[in-house]
Amino acid sequence: MATWVDYAALVLTLAFFAGMGYMYLYMRNFWSGAVENTKGSLQDKGFSLSKSGVSVKTDKRFDHEQYLDATQRGFIKAFNASSAGKVDPDAGAKKSKRGLFGRRAQVEKT
């Protein structure tokens, strides 16, 4: 015959597992709501999320000439930023010694 301790242990065990099930359902609903909220805010900004991927809504449409101009500007910026074939005007000049953090080295005068 079972004693009252056995019944109390059974009730506590069942309450523990019922609480775990409730917490699982609560957290699942919380996270799915957060995901839906995030999807809604991203959709308001022009991003559409689906199982197949992400699509971005744009307001601008480029014609062929605008596309070529933008591409040419990008190439010119990259070319100007490169150092290939450029002559360094300070190549023959004497460079000053710099200390840590680009400061000039301090010489003590005695």
Secondary structure, DSSP 8 states (H G I E B T S, - for coil): ---HHHHHHHHHHHHHHHHHHHHHHHHHHHHHHHHHHHHHHHHHHTEEEETTEEEE--S----HHHHHHHHHHHHHHHHHH--TT---TTSSS----B-GGG-B------
